[in-house]
Amino acid sequence: MTKQIQSKKEYDDAVSRIQELWRADVNSPQFEHLENLAGLIDAYEKKKWPATLPDPISAIKFHMRQKDLKLSDLGDLLGSPLQAFEILNKRQPLTFSVIWKLSKCWGIPTESLIGSYAS
């Protein structure tokens, strides 16, 4: 299979074939076929199920849960507990300064913070 995967059946067949070829020797034609199938599967998955970034506030809340951070921690970072509360409740937009602090100090990727969100 060297053409694009067009259907769920072709996708399922390609996944099954990869499972059969999984232990192929690196320098074998089977391994080359395995690599080609993996590329086709990847392209199909990206087209069929594109990854989307969460809205910025969800990204901040996720990070806070992962790091066990509280509203007070965000308030300390931003210099104001009220500003932290307003941001997390989508009452105040993220400014460049806030995005910079969250990215630099907490390591939240900038691309996760610059998207739009409904207030």
N, C-alpha and C positions, 0 to 999 in steps of 0.2 A: 504494500500500500504506500504509494508515494504522492498521491493526490491529497487534497484537503479532506478532513473528516467532515461529512455533511449531515450525518444523522446520529441519533442516540444509539442505534444499532451498530453503526460503523465505529462509534466511540467505544461501546462495550466490547466489540470484537478486538479493537486495538488494545484495550486494557488487558483482555484475556491473553492476547498474543505476547504482550510484554511480560506477563507472569510466566509464560512458557520460556521466554528468552532471557530471563533475569540472570541466570548464571553463565551466560555465554562468555567465551574467552574474548579478551579485549581486542585481539587482532583478527577476529573471525568475521566473516560476512554476517553472521547472526547478530554480533554485537553492533555492527553498522546499522542493521535493520532495527535493532532495539533503539539506538539513538534516533533514527529517523522517526520511529513510532512515538517516541517520547516528545519530540518536537511537534509532531502533528497533534498529539493529545494536548500538549500545553497550549497550542494555538486555539484549538477547539474550546478548551476550558476558559480561556481568557475572553473569547468571543461570546460563549454561551453564559458564563457566570462571571462577568467582570467584577473585579474587586473595587469596592468603593470605600473611601475614607469616612470615618464617622464625622458627625458635625463637631466643631471645636470644643463645645462644652462637654459633649460625651467623651471626647478624648481626654479632657482634663479630669473628669470624674473617674474614668477608667484608670488613669495613671494614679490618682489619689487612692483608689481602692487597692491597686496592686502594691503600692508603697505604704499602705496604711496611714495615709496623710489625712488630716482633718481640716475643716474650714479654717481653724486658727492657723494652721501651717500655711495655707494659701494667703491668709491675711498677713502673716508675718512676711511672706515673700513680697507681697504687693504693697505693704506698708499700711494697709487699712482692712480691718475685718469687714467693714461695711462694703468696701469695693469688692472683696472676695465674694460676699453674699450676693451682691447685685450681679456680678458676672455669672456665678453658678446658677442663678435663677433667670438668666437671660434678660435682665433688666438694663444691663450696661454692656455695650459692645467691647470686644477685645481691642485694645489699642496696640499700636506698634510696640510701645514700651512693655506692655503686659506680655505680648507674644514673645518678645525678646527674652524677658525674665523667665518665662515658663520653658522656653527652649534651652537657654543657657544654664539655668540653675537646676531645672528638674529633668532636662533631657527629653522633653516632649518634642517630637519632630515638628519643625516649622510648618511643613505641608499639612500636618494634622490640625494646625491652629488657624490657618488663613482662609478656610472655607467659610461659606455663609451658613447661617442658621436662622431659623424663625424665632423671633422674640416673643 
